[in-house]
Amino acid sequence: MKKRLAKIISLTCAASLTLALTACSSSSPETPSASAEQETEAPAEQGAETPASDASFPEDTVNIICHAKEGGGSDALARQVAQVLQDQQGWSVTVENKTGGSGSVGMQFVQNSKPDGYTIGTAPVELSMIEALGYAELNPEDVSLLGCGMSWPAALYVPADAPYDTLEDFVNYCKENPGKVQVANSGIGSIWHIGACVLADKADIEITHVPYDGATGAMTALLGKEIDAAVVGTCEGFSYVESGDLKCLASFSEERSSVLPDSPTAAEQGYDANVICWVGFLAPQGVDEASLTILQDALKATFENEDYIAFCEGRGCDSTYFSPEEFYEMAAADYTYYSQLISDLGIVAE
Amino acid sequence: MSYLTAIQSVFTPGCLLCVLLGVLVGMVVGTLPGLTSVMAISLITPLTFKLDSTYGFAMLLGVYNSAIFSGGISAIAINTPGTPASIATTFDGYKISRRGKTGFALGINTLYSVFGGLFSTIVLMIACAPLARLALNFGSPEYFWLALFGLCMMISISHASLAKGLIVGILGMLLSTVGLDPLLGSKRFIGNNTALLDGIAFIPVMIGLFGVGEMLFQIFEHKKEDDAPRDIAELKERERVLPTKAEHRRMAVPGIIGSIIGVIVGIIPGTGGDISALISWDVSKRVSRHPEEFGDGSVEGLATTCASNNASIGGALTTALALGIPGDGNTAVLLGALTMYGMVTGPTLLNNSADFVCRLYIIMIVANLLILPVGLLSAKACIKLLSIKNQYIQMAVLMICSIGAYSMNRNFMDVIIMFIAGIAGFFFRKYDYPLGPLILGLLLGKMCETNLRRTLMLSGSSVKMLFSTPISILLIILCLFATLWPFISDWISKKKTAES
């Protein structure tokens, strides 16, 4: 009897361990699930048109390190990209979340991992900010950028019954009541906090920044009218404009957002404020040219895949592709501007 | 009429299979400490895009409901909350289990989780839109008072000694200040450790304090006791899973209290099953005829927490569906999945995708009904599993806890944090310091601090805003009541004895 029970428990332990590992989609090739995955994908690989059939990369599972935790938009992006890479390229791809420090934990992990191309990671806009914020010594120069296919601009939202209809009205109101207007953002030092700072900077107005717990917290406060206005992303608020709860006074991009076609850009209204949140992909420096090219091409193909485009559209984001060079240019420009802004405005108190 | 068609489209073999599959996956994930429901749902979400949207959502809701329910399984069996939502389940559930009645405790967990789940689904079906609008009245001052009300519960949770309870409670609040300052962004107590920027990871601490601490305690303070049942009657009692009618009568009121509080707390964005279960436990203790049993194996305490954390699901879905506001990680992934199925989340969802929302309600009911047989069968299996020698269980639990803490973030630092918390938990237990207040402080400290400071920021450092809304006043009265209740009840009982 005892022996049987001992067997039962050891079996259950083994089973639960296997399940645990499966559930975290462990990258270790020994787990039965991972090897099974590879087996089933082998025929697909032969059938699919692999653009880089001459090169041997990747022979193993590619691991995407996501800087944000499960449940957020960046995690969904990483998993969507992994799914498309599996379907389209026939690769075996897993996603791991390494979170903390506004993304610096995950990005530094990739930066310090073996540069063999098997470890890549998400590169959020925070890459251009964390150094100035003092969270980590990391900037776009320190990593190798692979491309970007998801971005969305900041937008200024106010309640539908607010006394201002245009950005100019709002700016004038702020000038009449300096420091009185309270603007919610998604957290101190977050990209939308920077967005509100850029607006104040370009329009030369004095507003009170109130940090909330993420864009959700800011939107909830605005819907509950605890706050006068909020600067968050277009995709985080467009549905409340559709439902008539909020007005969008401006989106901070060069062109009008596809989800807010009736809201003019800040530039249209005479304020040169462009703040874009982007999430791209990065690899550690020193990956060999051939593998790097394969990764970049595969990501480019992913960003042009219709499932991926549908994913971005569903979330209200822009799926415009930025090549590695364009991506670097954008990240470097943001890095210069935001570093200046963060230190000028003293956004982070020490 | 749309409900009829919704029932038709849900009650197909494929859809039911998807719910069942989700329930089974959720059970594995929920039972294993460290693997959270958010993790499971976000892993499965991309896979469901290949399915029909109803099938996909059937699977996701199955996982969600079942993971919250089965977090209670490990809370009862090994004193380790499977998910934060079942912290309060350890208070009574594990005590009942230690008396050899594991199956019974698991039976209660199953029945009352399903009760809470169904209750909240019905509320969701009836009053989704209006309730969600009410949630918007919950601003920074209200969050502050709610957090403070939660912290007041330290008094009732530290039943042995108030002083000891407050000591660990304040320790918990102090630990919650580690990390970035929520309003200024400056670093607090971090040193050069980037991993601490977001504060001390909650789940490894929770697993360590409860699971590892308890196992270490059993290993080092092991008393040779004969665990074998003494007679046939006791053996039968040990194999019993379903409560008797009389027991149901005792648990009915706490079950309903738990469900109502679960729904309310679930609706408020940013608060979920963990807080609702703790509050329900506290409230049920106050209204119970046997408050002394709470924390010492009370069936009422167990039933109310089980009902409450599952009821919070319906509450969280209310704000998620009616306003597009995700109250927690689970609903955030679910909303993300909805957008992938081509729906626009936000206030327009209820009208534009009315058919789908109907199907979603039906899926919620089906998922809860499926938990019933699965949960009861697993309770039977669990009794067998736990009847092996304690040493095997202790080893297995330590191993599962380590894996769980590691898998949170694939970070070995978390395992170290877990073991430090485990050693602390061991000493707390040895010297009879209650764990509840510590967890409360850690869970609510930052919420309390952030919202108080934000309120003062919004009001220009005037305290008037804190007392300006009816909800605030109500919460203040609750806080006062919670703090003064021990004195009041003392006074009443003294008066009674004086009279007699």
Chai-1 contact restraints between the chains, C-beta under 6 A:
chainA,res_idxA,chainB,res_idxB,connection_type,confidence,min_distance_angstrom,max_distance_angstrom,comment,restraint_id
A,L5,B,I388,contact,1.0,0.0,6.0,A-B,restraint_1
A,I9,B,I388,contact,1.0,0.0,6.0,A-B,restraint_2
A,I9,B,Y392,contact,1.0,0.0,6.0,A-B,restraint_3
A,C13,B,A396,contact,1.0,0.0,6.0,A-B,restraint_4
A,L19,B,V28,contact,1.0,0.0,6.0,A-B,restraint_5
A,A20,B,L32,contact,1.0,0.0,6.0,A-B,restraint_6
A,A20,B,I403,contact,1.0,0.0,6.0,A-B,restraint_7
A,A23,B,V29,contact,1.0,0.0,6.0,A-B,restraint_8
A,A23,B,L35,contact,1.0,0.0,6.0,A-B,restraint_9
A,C24,B,S407,contact,1.0,0.0,6.0,A-B,restraint_10
A,E70,B,V38,contact,1.0,0.0,6.0,A-B,restraint_11
A,E70,B,M39,contact,1.0,0.0,6.0,A-B,restraint_12
A,E70,B,S42,contact,1.0,0.0,6.0,A-B,restraint_13
A,G71,B,V38,contact,1.0,0.0,6.0,A-B,restraint_14
A,G71,B,S42,contact,1.0,0.0,6.0,A-B,restraint_15
A,G71,B,G329,contact,1.0,0.0,6.0,A-B,restraint_16
A,G71,B,A332,contact,1.0,0.0,6.0,A-B,restraint_17
A,G71,B,V333,contact,1.0,0.0,6.0,A-B,restraint_18
A,D75,B,S42,contact,1.0,0.0,6.0,A-B,restraint_19
A,A76,B,G336,contact,1.0,0.0,6.0,A-B,restraint_20
A,R79,B,P46,contact,1.0,0.0,6.0,A-B,restraint_21
A,Q83,B,P46,contact,1.0,0.0,6.0,A-B,restraint_22
A,E96,B,R410,contact,1.0,0.0,6.0,A-B,restraint_23
A,G100,B,A195,contact,1.0,0.0,6.0,A-B,restraint_24
A,G100,B,L197,contact,1.0,0.0,6.0,A-B,restraint_25
A,G100,B,D198,contact,1.0,0.0,6.0,A-B,restraint_26
A,G101,B,T194,contact,1.0,0.0,6.0,A-B,restraint_27
A,G101,B,L197,contact,1.0,0.0,6.0,A-B,restraint_28
A,S104,B,T194,contact,1.0,0.0,6.0,A-B,restraint_29
A,V105,B,T194,contact,1.0,0.0,6.0,A-B,restraint_30
A,A136,B,T194,contact,1.0,0.0,6.0,A-B,restraint_31
A,I188,B,G185,contact,1.0,0.0,6.0,A-B,restraint_32
A,G189,B,G185,contact,1.0,0.0,6.0,A-B,restraint_33
A,V210,B,M457,contact,1.0,0.0,6.0,A-B,restraint_34
A,P211,B,L183,contact,1.0,0.0,6.0,A-B,restraint_35
A,T216,B,I325,contact,1.0,0.0,6.0,A-B,restraint_36
A,T216,B,P326,contact,1.0,0.0,6.0,A-B,restraint_37
A,T220,B,P269,contact,1.0,0.0,6.0,A-B,restraint_38
A,T220,B,I325,contact,1.0,0.0,6.0,A-B,restraint_39
A,L223,B,L136,contact,1.0,0.0,6.0,A-B,restraint_40
A,G224,B,L136,contact,1.0,0.0,6.0,A-B,restraint_41
A,G224,B,G139,contact,1.0,0.0,6.0,A-B,restraint_42
A,E226,B,G139,contact,1.0,0.0,6.0,A-B,restraint_43
A,S239,B,G324,contact,1.0,0.0,6.0,A-B,restraint_44
A,S239,B,V344,contact,1.0,0.0,6.0,A-B,restraint_45
A,S239,B,G346,contact,1.0,0.0,6.0,A-B,restraint_46
A,Y240,B,G346,contact,1.0,0.0,6.0,A-B,restraint_47
A,E242,B,T348,contact,1.0,0.0,6.0,A-B,restraint_48
A,S243,B,G346,contact,1.0,0.0,6.0,A-B,restraint_49
A,S243,B,P347,contact,1.0,0.0,6.0,A-B,restraint_50
A,S243,B,T348,contact,1.0,0.0,6.0,A-B,restraint_51
A,G314,B,T339,contact,1.0,0.0,6.0,A-B,restraint_52
A,G314,B,M340,contact,1.0,0.0,6.0,A-B,restraint_53
A,R315,B,T339,contact,1.0,0.0,6.0,A-B,restraint_54
A,V348,B,G185,contact,1.0,0.0,6.0,A-B,restraint_55
A,A349,B,L184,contact,1.0,0.0,6.0,A-B,restraint_56
A,A349,B,S186,contact,1.0,0.0,6.0,A-B,restraint_57
A,E350,B,S186,contact,1.0,0.0,6.0,A-B,restraint_58
